[in-house]
Amino acid sequence: MKISWLALMCAAVVASFAYSSTAQTTGATVIAVSRIDAMFGGGIGVGGVEQPGQINLEILAYVSADGEWEGHPCAQNYSKACEKFAHDYLGKSHNYTVISPDGNGANVISKPTTLSECFDYSTTDSYTGAEIRATAIATDSPDLFSSGQPATHLPEQEAKVVLRQLKPLIPARLDSIEKLRTYRVQLEGRDFIVIQRALQDFSRESRSGTGPEALKFIFGVVAFENGRLQIVHWKKNIEDENEQVLATIHLKSGRDFLVTTVSDPEGQTFHIYGIRDGKLALIYSGGGSSC
């Protein structure tokens, strides 16, 4: 059954969370890290790669042991709670452990930071242990998480079959099947295929319209039901929202999540997808920065 983007957005949980000592003992602070320097922060760009042992870090959200997500106090506005969070949490150094497949087990060390005028709190920090090739998710409470199936690229022949079946389903919203990246993702025992075309997946010439065709940003999720490809989610804004997969993470309680980052010309945010009432839903949208 086709699920509209509006329905997914209505299902999103966007909240402001005070980092109280009581709450921190029942869940985990989750951060996103990347060796690509343009992955976080506002604007849309390809960016370069940090030196070995260096990483870009941004706090994503807080998650409880049973899989409920909440934003940090500065996610919506600057308030007294935000000021306290900046002083008590951002103003201190922290150790995190990578829980996603890329760099699993690596130790990320964050140095104290401050909020910018755009509520940005990303830093360039260091990590040790397993190598992080691109992007990863880490936490201060790794015991709440387990290993699970990573997001993996579909083999070329499988991807071709999926894309051939996909194009007739959305003729008005799929400009081309060129330069599309396909990921196999398993969430709570259900198989999905992510269709992505981010700026990193195609040339600047095509994006600007000077190439053979002006390609659009694409982000969608499909699944096979009774042998037929069905659209589960398809992003409507293909003009200036660049959404791309970061990683999958898995809680010991049985909840699985797909984490993405969304950049536009003025800001950046995180999306977390999971299973709710037996269906794929946008569980959380928040974090990042905006000016």
N, C-alpha and C positions, 0 to 999 in steps of 0.2 A: 504494500500500500504506500502511496506517495505521501510524504509528510512535508508540509510547507515550512519554509524558513521562519515565518511568523509564529507557527506553532512551536518550533524549537526555541525561539526567543522567549516566548511566553513561559516556557518550562524552565528557563534559566534561573538560577539562584544567584542574585547579585546582592551581597550584603556587606556591611561594614563591621569588622570584627576587632574588638579590643583584645590585645595580646595579654590577657591576664595570666597570672601564674597558675591558676586553677585550670584554665582551658589548655595551657601548654602541656599539662601532665596527661591529658586524655587524647591528644592527637599530635599532629606534626606540622611544622612549618615546611613548606615545599618551595623550592627555588628552581628557576630555569637557568641553565648555563650554556654557553656557546663559545666556540673558538672563532666564529664569524662575527666580526665587530659591528655589522649592520643588522644583526638579527633582532636586537631590542632597541627601544627608543623610537621617536617619531621619524617619519619619512620613509621612503621606499628606495632601497639601494641594494646592490650586490655585496659590497664590502670586501674587506680583506680578511686574512686569517691571522690570528694571534700567534705569537711565538710559542714553541713547545713549553708546557708547564704554565701557560697563561690562559685565562678564561674570562669571559664576560659573564657577569652574574646579575640576576634580578629576582627579587622575591616575588613569587607567583601568588600564593594564597596559603590558607591554613585548611587542613583536612582532618576530620575526626576519624577515629578508628573504624567507624561504620560507613565512612565514605561521604560525609556531608561537608561541603566546601563553603568557606567564608573568606571574604576579602580582608585585607589589613585596614587599619583605621584611616589611612590616607588615600584610600581608593576613590572616595567620592569628593572630599573637600578637606581643606585644612581646618582642623578643629583642635580642641584641647587634647582629645584622645590621640589625634595624629601627632601633636607636639610631644606627647608622652612616649608614643611609639618611636618617634625619631630619636628621642633622647635615650630611652631605656633599651631599645633593641638595635636600631640602626647605628647607634653610637658605640656599639661594642663589636668586638671580633667574634666570629662564630665558625664552628666546624660543621660541615655537612658531608654526607655520604651519597654517592651517586647510586640511584636505585633503578634507573632505566638501563637497557641493554648496552648502549654505547658508553664504554668507560665504567661499567658496573663495578662498584666497590671503591672507586677512586675517592680520595679525600679532598674536599674543596675547602679552602681556608679563606674566609671573607674578612676584609679589614673594615674598620669603622668607616661609615659614610654619612652623608647628610642629604636632605631633600633639596632638590632644585626648585625653581619657580614653577616648573611643570609637574611637580610631585614625582620627579624621576629620582630613583635611588639605585640605579645600576652602577656597578663598579667593575674594574678590571682587577681580578684577583689571581691567586695561584692554586694549583692542585698537584697532588702527588698520587702515585699508584698507577692504576690502569689508564691507558691512553684514551683520551676523548677525541674522536675524529672530527665531530661536527657539533652536535647539540645533545644535551642530556638533561635529566631531571634529578635533583638531589634533595635530601631532607636531613633534618637534625634528629629524626627518630626512625632510623632504618629498620628497627625491629618490627614496625607495623606493616612492613611491605614484604612481598615475596617475589621470586622470579616468575616470569610468565612469558607468553609469546610476544616477541617484538614485532613492530611494524616492518614488514619486509617487502622489497620490490617484487612485483610479479615477473616471472620469466617472460621473455619477449613474446613468445608465441601465445601464452595465456593472455597477455595484455592486449594483443591484437584482436583476439576473440571478444574480449570485454568491450573494447572500444568500438568494434564494428556493430555490436548490439546496442551500444549506448547512443550513438548518434541519432538514430530515428526516434528515440524516446524524448529528446529535447531539441528539436530542430531550430527553435527560435532562440535558444540560449547557449548553444554550443557552436562557436564560430568555425572550429576545425578540430580534428583529432590529432593534429600535429603538436609536438612538444608537450604532451601530457604525461605526467608521472603517475604510476599506479602502485598503490601499497596494499598488501593484504594485512588486515587487522583483525584480531580475535578479541572480543570483549564478552566476558562471562559465557563462553562456550558458543557464541554466535560469530559467524564469519562475515566480514564486511570488506569492501574494496574502496579505498579512498582514491579519488581522481583529483589530481592537483596540477595546476600550471601556475607557478609563482615566478617572480622575476628571475630567480636563480635558474629556472628551467628553460628559459628561452632568451634570445638575443635582444639587446637594446634596440637594434634596428627594427625588429618586428614589433616591439612594444610601441615605438614611436610612430609606427605607420609608414616608415620609409622602406621597409622590406617588402617581400612578396605579398604579405598580408599582415594587417594589424591585429595581432593576437591579443586576447583578453585574459585577465586573471580568471582562473577556474578553481573552485573547490567544491567537491561533492562527495557523497557517500552512496554506494550502490550495494546491492546484495542479490544473490540468486535465491529465488523462491520457487519451488517446484520446477526447477530447471530453467526458469526465465529470469532475466535480469530486471530488477526493480529499483527505482530511484528511492532512496531513503531520505536523502537530504541534498539540496542543491542551492548553493549560495547565489543570491540574486545580484548583489553588487559586484560586478565583474569589471568595473571601470577603475576604481581607485582603492580597493581593499585587497591587499596581498596576503593571503592566508596560506600557511604551510605547516606541515607536520613537524613536531619536535620529537615526540616519543610516546610510547605507551607505558603506563605504570600499573601495578597490581597490589592491592591490599590483601593482607592475610584473611580479612573478613570475607573475601570473595568478590569484592568490587574491582572492576577493571576500568581504566580510563584512557582516552586518547587526548593528548595535550597538543594544542597548536598555538602559533603566534599569528596575530593579525596586525599588519602595518598599513597605515594610510598616510597621506601627505602631512598630517598634523599630529599623529600620535601612534600609539601601539598598545595592544591589549592581548590578553590570553583567553583562549576558549578551551573548555574541558568538556568532552563528550563522554557519555556513559549510557548505561541501560537504566531506564526508569519505566516501570509498569510494562516491562517486556519489550520496550521499543527504544531505539536510539534517541537520545535527547541531549540538548545542550544543557549540561548540568551547572556550569559556571561560566560567567564572562566578566573579566575584571583584571585588575593589576595594570602593569604597564605605566604609560605616562601620556599626557595630552596637554598641548598649549593652544 
